[in-house]
Amino acid sequence: MKYLALCLLCKNEENYIQDWLDYHHYGIGVGSFLIYNNESTDHTLERITKWKNKHPECEVFTFNIPGCPVQKLAYERCIEAFKESYTWIGFIDTDEYIVTRNGILLEKVLKKYEGYSALCLHWLIFGANGHTHYSPKPDVERFTMREDKVNPHIKSIVNPREVKRYLTPHKFTTKGLSVDERRVPLGQHESTPEGGTAKIIWVNHYATRSRDECIKRRSSIRRADTGELRNALEFFNTHDHNDVQDLRAFSIWKGSVSR
């Protein structure tokens, strides 16, 4: 059995997919990726395939099932297909980057949580840093300003054999305890009412990217979990937090590039 994989459902992510793969592979040591390509019409699949040619532990699946919620179907399929293949499977999106304290390898962090069914990672929400347009630099380099508090919502890294059912894109119902980095049980909740912490392991959520990127994406792509379109400008204004500087993910990226 292999130790760890990240599962990704993606659609039209040609500008972001390689940086996302490079960061998690070279930055925090993720070896395996399970990617479900959801009807991409740009060059996403070509870029994944090119990356896969050098990294055979990246598996790509065509996931062109009409209707919603496709995220639920993809995650359930992943759990069923790979529950005996990996000790842990993490579920995040391309605008989310897992960050570990001091850039410790993700597998090393997970070793400390092997007695639990899932490790739930809190969000840190990053804003647009004043950027209005797309540029080809990685998200972790372009966006280094964030909200000054830990967001109570989580994303999950699960023991797939312990999963009972999909609950939301954030959370699964598990046989045993799903805990945050403090080993606080979350029960059936996808957020912690009392807030969370981001001292050991967390997720940088680049919720907006630049203003134009946010409006373009939120105006054209439906949510993978509900199929809804959101008010793009309202979403941008709500999530454009630029209160404090946080360079930790960028430091991991720079370190991985220099190796």
Secondary structure, DSSP 8 states (H G I E B T S, - for coil): -EEEEEEEEESS-TTTHHHHHHIIIIIT---EEEEEE-S--SSHHHHHHHHHHH-TTEEEEE----SS-HHHHHHHHHHHHHTTTEEEEEE--TTEEEEEGGG--HHHHHGGGTTSSEEEEEEEEB--TT--S--SS-HHHH--EE-SS-EEEEEEEE-GGGEEEE-SSS-EEESS-EE-TT--B-TT-SB-TT----SSEEEEE--S-SHHHHHHHHHH---TTT-----HHHHHHHH---SEE--HHHHHHHHHHH-
